[in-house]
Every structure is written in C-alpha cells, then in structure tokens.
C-alpha cells in the first residue's frame, strides 16, 4: 500500500535536525559525561571542553527528543541512552552512529551524485579507517547475535561438513552455524584488517578448534575449498554487477559437487520501491560506495543460473536465495 503523507509529515522528513543533534551528542560523548549521574550543562561542558551555552541548547534538544531527562538545571541520561549510548555499557551502539556521522559529508553531496551518477567515496572503510571499522564490526556482531541462530536453523546445513563464510566479518554467522550443526567446520574469509577482531571473538566463543581464518580479497585471491556450503552475507550491495557475477562464478568453482551457495542480502522488488527501508538504503549505497547498489532477487538468481547452479530456491524474496551445484 502506498504511504500517504500530510504536509506536516513532509516537513518532518525534511528536517534532519534531530539526526544531527543525536550524532553530534554521540561524537562529543554527552551521554558518557552523564554516565555516572546527573550534571548541569556547565559541568558537562567543562568535562568535554565545549561552550556552556551551546552545550545547554544541545542538551535541551536531547531532552525534547527523549534521550536526556532534566530536573531544574540538572540533566541525566534517559534509560535508553544509558543502555545504548554510554561507551562502558555492554550494549553500546554508538559506534554505528559514529559511522553515520563519518558518512554525513557524503550524504551532503547527494545532489551531485544524482546529477553525475558518481559517488564521492573511494576505498574500503576497513582499510581507510580501521579503528572505526573495528568498532562498527563489534556493534554489527551484537546485532547479528539476535537473529543468527534462527537463520542457521532456517538454512539446513545438517548434511554439510565444511562451510565458507565469505566476507564473514565478525564471524557471527559462522559461529551460529557451528553451534547449530556439531559436525560442521567453518572457514571465515575476510580482509586481514577484519580478521584480527574475528579471531578474538571466535576464541572468546570457544570455537577456535572448528573455525579457521583465510585472509585476502575475495575478488582477487583464491578461496580454497572445495566446500560443502558457502554463505555470502551482505556482499552484493557493496559491489557492481560485473564483480558480483564474477564472484558467484568463483564461488561455484570452490564448491564440492552438490555443494550449495546461500546468499543473504537486502533485495528490492521488481519495482525498486519495496521493502521501503531497502529502497532508502539503496540511496545510502549510491552515496557511500564506489560501485555498489541494491539488486533484485531476480538478478541474483540470474547470476546463479549463468554459472550453472542446477537448483535455485528463493528462500525469502527480500533476503535469501540458494543455489545447489
């Protein structure tokens, strides 16, 4: 069903003010300054070496948004801010917001990107800013922990002995598959800058005996194998169509006979307008990657067909497709 908007809602969509207030507060660490208890704007500004009057205005806006509380002249974190926006919290999610802050200038060039078709981005985050990339990886790991066990059961690997988690990041899915299928061993292939964090997380999970690591660039380097299964999660939308077709062909060659490739991504419908979040995410990818875009599941199916996958199943039209060699 088409979304209907009032004029007020249209204005609200155009006001990016609250977003920038939040991102700036996270970057300045306003919430960390209040983690130990309440404080005045002057006290917070002294801790953060900011202007007292400007800090008060920012903190008042955070109160109106619901992230701070105010009693008299004293401010305190709302429970949600204390849980997710204080660095010492085990559920801290601020690093993902810091990524949005780092991409702010790219979004500011959206008009020129639409006019030219060329993104201002060059290079891969995990190489251009390793520290931010590692922190983002940890947040994504915590988020993925919530759904990875369910996904591992949805994709039946009970008959597989070896799995390649291609571009596996923190190894969240590989660990979930290994926990779900005791006879499975996994290989996580990713950039060497990423695998430093992955190895630590796998060791903390007690799975270092069943998971090995392969460092490299999956578009250029050998993938090893043969594997009974290959899992590709959120790779396609970072690359151009030709690179994806070549990668699917490469994976086909790394699979054992009757092996399967499972692709998880954010797929658009044929109209390009649904799911709604993915349609907006596609603009994010346009602005923040060199050649990436969001694809339809039909495009992914075609890549599988072109390299000779005999059996292809759309497990979920918006997220999952599988091909059997």
TALINTA-V362814 format. One record per residue. PHI is phi as a letter, one per 30 degrees, with the letter a starting at -180 (NA if undefined). Layout:
PHI
PHI
This chain:
NA
d
d
c
b
d
d
d
d
d
d
d
d
d
d
d
e
d
d
d
d
d
d
d
d
d
d
d
i
e
d
d
d
c
d
d
l
d
a
d
d
d
d
d
d
d
d
c
h
c
d
e
d
d
d
d
d
d
d
d
d
d
d
d
d
j
c
b
c
b
b
i
c
c
c
b
d
d
e
d
d
d
d
c
b
c
e
d
d
d
c
e
c
d
d
d
d
d
d
d
d
d
c
e
d
d
d
d
c
e
e
d
d
d
d
c
i
c
d
d
d
b
i
c
e
d
c
d
b
e
d
d
d
d
d
d
e
d
d
d
d
d
d
d
e
d
c
d
d
d
d
d
d
d
c
d
c
d
c
c
c
b
b
c
c
d
i
d
h
d
i
e
d
e
d
d
d
d
d
d
b
e
d
c
c
b
c
c
c
a
d
e
d
d
d
e
d
d
e
d
d
d
d
d
d
i
c
d
d
c
b
c
b
b
c
l
c
d
d
c
c
d
c
i
j
d
c
d
a
b
c
c
c
h
c
e
d
d
b
d
d
d
d
d
d
d
d
d
d
d
d
e
d
d
d
d
e
i
d
b
c
c
c
c
a
c
c
d
d
d
d
i
c
b
d
e
d
d
d
d
e
d
d
e
d
e
d
c
b
d
b
d
a
d
c
d
d
d
d
d
e
d
d
d
d
d
c
j
d
d
b
b
b
d
d
a
d
c
b
b
b
b
b
c
d
